[in-house]
Amino acid sequence: MADLSTRYLGLELRNPVIASAGPLSQTRDDIVALADAGVGAVTMFSLFEEQVAREAERQIVLEESYEELFLEATSFFPNVPQGTGDAVSSYLRLVEEAASSIDVPLIASLNGASHGGWTRSAKRLQEAGASAIELNIYYVPGDLTATGQQVEQRHLDILGAVKREVSVPVAVKLSPYFSSVGAMCRHLDEAGADGLVLFNRFFQPDIDLERVEVTSGVTLSHPDDARLPRTWIAVLHEHLRASLAASSGVDQAGDVVKYILAGADVVGTTSALVRHGIPHATTLIDGLNQWLDGHQLTLAEARGMLAVPAEAHPAAYERAGYVSALEKAKTTYGSLA
């Protein structure tokens, strides 16, 4: 069997298949099951900025309730609204319990969109035992006057705020909707991101024509969803200091192999494990092993084999590929011009 050991965010992993953020990391037992299935690391579901803000509000209520009490009344407990800050405390407890129960890195996830005090929660996650922080910046600018530069700067400001709080590695999970994805990745890399996760999937609601209402549109990813992140990973490979993680469109072992060939350091999956069950992680890892053995390649040799050559001009390379694809398509479908 091939040696699948790899490095991600400076962490040593036993293989490049990791469980990405999702519903299968909400209990200690499921996190242990993911580790037992062989994944190289587990990324937890996200702690949201809004949950951190509610905990802060709860603390203010608690402190204000005590301001009116005599110091001697130590047995009195003020009536504080319940359930407002429990999510944060529960998340921290889960990090602590899970991190001590598995033998692979546990990556905590923070999800937010503003430059505020919620970023200080990263330190609490580190203290609870997280090996790294994945920063999922989910920001859809509803302000039509916001410029692209302002949107990009917000990402950099949030990354900087989190990096100041922790000593563990920080990865940034970002969207593909920047005016220049490559430049944004370079800026994040230069700002200290230890890894980039390509890409998060924005909420894209649909419309129910029978009920005439908006529906959530939340679906599991499909292998076709891997084409865009795989393209950018192939372009960015060997051009950044930061690790590159794939995060969408994995269902079978072949999807993992394609990402590795494009240059991914690790390949994350959630949808496949939700669809097929946690033991499917073992199938993905075994499939990667078998492919490498069958092609007599090491993981290091396969990684980036089909990435954009480092010496090539990326724009010209992509343009040439585009023209070639159209020429090939014309032989099948006729002229597409």
N, C-alpha and C positions, 0 to 999 in steps of 0.2 A: 504493500500500500504506500501511496505517496505521502511525503511529509507535508501536512497541511498547516503547520504552525505559521503564524503571520503576526505582523505588528499593526496595531490600529491606535491612533492617538498616543503613541509611545507605549502602549500596553501590549504585553505578550498574550496572544490568543492561540488556542490550540487549533483553530481552523477559521476560515474567513466567513463562515455562515453565522449570522447573528440574528437574534430575535429583535425585531424593531419595535418601536413604541406601539402599543395597541392593547386590546382588551384582555389578552392572555397573560398580562403581568400584573393583574389586580389583586392577586393573593399570593401568599408565601408558597403555598402548595404548587400553584401553577408555575411560579418562577423556578422552583426546585425541579419540576417536571421538565421545563425547558432546558435546564442545565443537564439533567439526566439524559435528555434526548440527544445531547452532544453539541449544542450550539457553542460558539466561541465566546459569546457575551450575550447579556440580556439587557435591552433598553426598556425601561419601565414606561408605563403610560404617563401622560403629562400631568404635572401640577400646574394649574392655570393661574395666571396673574390675578384674575377675579377672585379666586379662592384665597389667595394670599391677602388681598385687600379686605375681604370679609373678616379674616382672622384679625387683622389690624384694627378694624372697627370694633370687633368683639372685645379686644383688649382695652380699647378706650372706654367702652361701656363699663367694663369691670373696674377700671381705675377710678372712673368718676363715681361709681357706686360706693367705693370705699372712702372717698374724700369726705363724706358726710358722717362717717362713723367715728366714735371715740376709740382711741387706741386700745382701751381695755376690752372692747367688745370683739374679742378675737374669735368667738364661737359663732358669730353671725355670718351667714353666707348670702350675699346679695342675689337678687333675682336677675340673672343674666340670660338673655335669649339663647336657646340651645340650637345646635346644629349649624351655627354660622362659621365657626372656625375648626370644626371637627375634621374637615377634609385634609387640612394641612397637617395636623397632628397625626392623623391616621397614615398619611403618606410617609411621614418621617419614621413612624414606627415600622411600617412595612419595609422601608429601605434598611433600617437597622436589623430587622429580623431576617430579611432575605439575604443581605450581604454576608451575614455570618453563617448562612445555611448552604451556600453554593461555592464551588471552586473555580468559578469564572467571573470576570469583571461584571459588576452591576452598574449600569449607566442610568442615572436619574435624568428625567426630562422636565424642563421648564418651558411653558408655553405662554408667550405674552407678546404685546405689541407696542408698549410705551416705555419710555425711559423713566423708571420710577423705583420706589423702594422695594418692589417685589423682587428685584434682581438680587437683593441681599439674602434671599432664601437659598441661593446657591451654596452659601457657606454652611447653612444648616444641613443641607443635603450631603455635603462633604463630611461634616462632623458625624452624620448618621451612618456613614460607611460607603457612600457612593464612590466608585473608582473614577468616574468622569461625569460631566454634565453635558447633556445634549440640549441645546438652546433652540427651541422651535419657534421662530419668529413668524407668527401668523398675522400679517398686517396687510389688509386690503384697504388702500387709501380711498375712503369715501369722499374726502375733501377734494373737489375737482380743481382746486387751485394749488394743491400740493405738487411740487415739481419732482422729477425723477431724482434729482440730487438730494432733496429733502428726505425722500423715502430711503435712499441708500444710506444717508447719514444716520438715520434712526437705527438702522441695523448695526452700524458700526458703534454707535453710542451704547446700545444695549450690550453688545459683545464686550466693549471696554468696561462697562459697569460690572459685569459678571466676572471678567478676568481679574478685576481688582479685588474681588471677594474670595477667590479660591486659588488653591495651588494645584488642584487636580486638572487634567486636560478638559478643554471645552470644545465641543463640536457645534457647528451651526447648521441647522436644517433650514434650507431656504427654498424659495419658489423659483420657477423658471421664467418669471414674468418681469425681469429687469430689461431695460433698454439694451444693456450689454451684460449678459450673464458672465462672460469671461472676465470682464473688468471688475465686476462686483466680487467675483470669487478671488481675484487677485487682491482687491482691497481688504477683504476679510482675512485673507492669508497674511497680508502685511500687518494687519491689526492684531494678530496673535491667535487667530483661530487654529486649534490643533487638528481640526478635521472639518470637512464639509460633507453634508448629507444631501444627496440630490435624488429627488426633490420632495418637498411636502405637497400634498394635494389639497387645493383650496376647495372650500365648500361651494358646490355648484348646484344650486337648487333647480328643480324641474317644475313643470306645471301639469297638474292633473286636469285634463279637459272635461272629465265627467263631473267632478266636484268643483271645478273652477277655483282651484286653490294651489298655493305653492307647496311643493313637497321637498323633503330634505335632499334627495338626490345622492345620498351617501351609499356607495357601493364598494365591494371589494375590488382590488386592482386586477388587471388582466395583463397577460404577457405583452400585448401591444403597447401598454403604458410604459414599458421599459425602453422604448426606442429613443425618446427624448433624453432621459437621464444618461442612457448608454452613450449617446452621441457626445454629450458634454463631458462625460468622464473620459472618453477617448481623446477629446481635444485637450483636456486639462492635465492628463497624465504626464508626469515628469516636468510639469511647468510650475508646480506649487510645492511648498514645503509641507502643507497640511495633508493629512490622510484624506482619501476619497472613499465615501461610503455610498453604495447604491441602495435605494429605498422604495422601489416600486416595480411592479410587474413580474415578480418572481412567483412561479407556480411549480415548475419542475426543475430537476437538476440542470437541464440544458440552459435554463434561464440564468442560473448561477454561473455556469461556464462562460456564457456570452459576456456577462459583466466583468468577469476576471480577464477575459481576452481584451476587453476594452480598456482595462487598467484599474479596475476597482480594487481597493485594499480589502474591503469587506463587503458582503452582500447581505442586506437586511431583508427580512420577510415577516409579514404579519398575516396578510390575506391568505397565503397558502396554508398557514398553520390553523387559521380559523376554518378554512374550507375543508382541509383534510385531517386536522387533528395535530396535536403537538408532536406525536411520534413521526410525523412527516419530515421533521427536521433531520432525523437520521437518514431518511431516504435521500434528501438533498445532499447531505454530506457524503454518503456512500456513492451517489451518482457522480459527484465531482471527483472523488477518488478514482472511480472506474474510468472516467473520461481521461484523466491525466495518465493513468497506467496504460490505457489503450493507445494513447498517442505518444507514449514514452517521453512525457514531459514532467518537469517539476513544476510546482506552483509558481515559483519565481520565473521560470522560463515562459509559462503561459500568460502570466500577468502582463498586460499591455502589448501582447503580441500583435493585436490588430488595432492598437491606438494610432492616432495621428503621429507620424514620425516626428521626433523632437526637432529635427532640422528643417521640416517642411513649414511653409507658410500656411497657417491654419485656414485662413479665408480662401486662399487659392486652392488648397487641398479639398475643402468642402465644396467649393464651386465646381471643381473638376468632377467630384463624386456626383453632384447634382445633375450636371450635363450628361454624364455617363448613364445615370439612372433613367433620365428621360429618353436617351437614345435606345436603351434596352427596352423600355416600356413601349416605344413606338412599334417595335417589331411584334408586340403582342396585342396592343390595343389601338394601333394607328396613331396618327399625330395627336399630341396633347397640347400643342401650342395654340 
